[in-house]
Amino acid sequence: MPLLKSWVASANDANHPFPLNNLPYGVFSVDGDDPRCGVAIGDLILDMQTAEEAGLVQLSDAPLFDVPYWNDVMEEGPAVWAALRERLTALLAEGAAEKDKVKPHLVAQADAELHMPFAVSEYTDFYAGKNHAFNVGTMFRGPENALPPNWLHIPIGYNGRASSVVVSGTDVRRPWGQLKGANDDKPRWAPCARFDIELEMGAIVGTPSDGPITVQEADDHIFGYVLLNDWSARDIQAWEYQPLGPFQAKAAATSISPWIVTKPALEPFRCSTPEREVELLEHLKDCGPMLYDIDLEVTMAPTGREATTIVRTNYKEMYYSAAQQLAHHTTSGCPMNAGDLLGSGTISGPVKESRGSLLELSWGGKEPLTLDTGEERSFIADGDTLTLKGAAKGDGYTIGFGDCTGTVLPALEDPYAR
Ligand code: MN
């Protein structure tokens, strides 16, 4: 599919993240007004609340855009999702008859503040990138026991906290926690000294389910995708993770990019999971290409200094698709809701610069990175800004995600000091 031309000129640049082919969904405010739903087109945002009030978009008997989140649209189901996309495409396409009626509802992205695009119902994080699991397993348990015996049969996950998910641009506070050094007998109470990123994609469930669903049904239920940074306190994690998995190490914050890129925008970039190393049980088998070819990057910038690109990888490095993760999530009968967020797991490629966490990049702190500024890093220093970027490259156009960024603030004074 080529570039779809829009009468919004900035949307027609081959490298612009928000062409008419994309139409990602966010929530914005201008000048401290109440946040409302918007759609990015080029450098502008279409205000869905006023566009609906003006009768330009009518998809349901009740208004869908009188609330500052996209969950109501998700709950309407795939027929309404498709009708909305078709209507937006018609309103914003080159030569649109209603161009003059649409213009008053556009605002500059430069003037807008972006908010959480949806209310996160629940948040689950997986561990479904094989290079990442192998690297981390090698560091924690040695190469012979790197992949646990279940790894090639199920996408391993844990139930995270919806309350800790924040939108890009939100500062992240370095947590305190219980830490144990390699040779000490006793744990100590201290600020995390090994604060890290995890480069992930987040899949957003749009269609609720109440019982086991197939991989194909799961793919149909997904509304869209965001970039996701699963901030991780490695020293807290190393002490607490056995036997029930991560807990406080992952609870400080999880950042997501501000625009939901919907499945139709990503359709041309579908690709298959890698060849299976062991045959999956029937209910998890691949049934079509359900990963996406999306280039991913991470940059790191010390306070007031230029950013260095520290990771370059691709979403297609995952071993399990989001559809397989969602299907697995429902096998017990676990109900899923519109707005459920599923983290993919850290996306690491096969070579060093494609590793999606500092834990892997610095190999547990043994091989510090040298930034372009000359500074060395094994983990995140106070004041560092970490930014995830994602883009799928089409024929004369780009599907961008909008950056997922966060600056790490120093730990507070000991919260338990008397
Ligand atoms: Mn993670």
Residues whose N, C-alpha, C, O or C-beta is under 5 A from the ligand:
A	BS01	MN	D125 F126 E198 D230 G345 T346
